[in-house]
Amino acid sequence: MFLCLNKKGVANAGKILYYSNIPATKSGLQTVNYLVRSIWLPMEHAFKCIQNMAYPGRLIILGMSPSGETVALYAITGRSPSSQARRLEITADQKKVVVFPTDEATLRTGNPDLLVYPAIICGQGIAISNGTQTETVFQHVASDAYPVDVLSRALRMWDYEPDEPNFTPRISGCITCGAALSIIKRSPQGSSVRYFFEVPLTRGAGKMIATYTGAQQQPLPSFSGEPLDVLLPWTTPHAAAQALYEALAPQPGNPDFRVATAAVFAGDSITIHVINRHS
């Protein structure tokens, strides 16, 4: 249960911060939860914030198309051979986007448990994440469920990824009667810190969250702050997935970390498109 600390807004005007303590997670660490409802800011370019990221890791975008369809976008970038040896596939029932290996031997040089997972699951709502927690989120999804409640319940026993020294955050999202994003990060003391963000569903706009800030540092700095604003001017998942893939292109002279992108448009029906760098 969330307790409102300051109805007038703790972080900034127009924002509401909630706080909740959960005694333990899978690792037995104490967890702190935060929820921030954020306001919209002016946006100059559809994916400008992404173009400025040298290495975002994995990212999620939730929003709405100009025609009113709810939109979920996912992207994978990777630096190591095992991270690159992946592709996104749409299942035969057109309800899931799953991360699969392109080379089993190369994939095993990394951690398959963190590299292969269902990224998007569609049904009465949409669940999306950068790991196997997607299935847990989807179990809590219902068409009339408050999206922040869905994420807070589903993720209360999950921690950040155990990939020292980066300790990659777990990012998740869902679309039900509304939309929300979440990130679980490692605190300096080693506990899991959880943030939950409401995503306003406004035609032609969305919010983006990533695992990393995009800076090429060691260890990789975790994403910080609120989800970033993006524009969603596209009317098809093919166009949106292609635009996201192009936005992740490297600057001249830098390595290409792109692996794959996926786009889901949900209205009267669900349509999905994926783009893979490697077959």
HUCOR-V173799 format. One line per field, one symbol per residue. burial: I if it has 9 or more other ideal C-beta (glycine too) atoms within 8 Angstrom, else O. A space follows every 50 residues. Layout:
BEGIN
burial->???
END
This chain:
BEGIN
burial->OIOOOOOOIOOOOOIIIIIIOIOOIOOOIOIIIIIIOIOOOOIOOIIIII OOIOIIIIIIIIIIIOOOIIIIIIIIIIOOOIIIIIIIOOIOOOOIIIII IIOOOIIOOIOIOIIIIIIIIIOOIIIIIIIOIIIIIIOIIIOOIOIIOI IIOIIIOIIIIOOOOOIIIIIIIIIIOIIIIIIIIIIOOOIIIIIIIIIO OOOIIIIIIIIIIIIOOOOIOIIOOOIOIIIIOOOIIOIIIIIIIOIIOO OOOOOOIIIIIIIIIIOOOIOIIIIIOIO
END
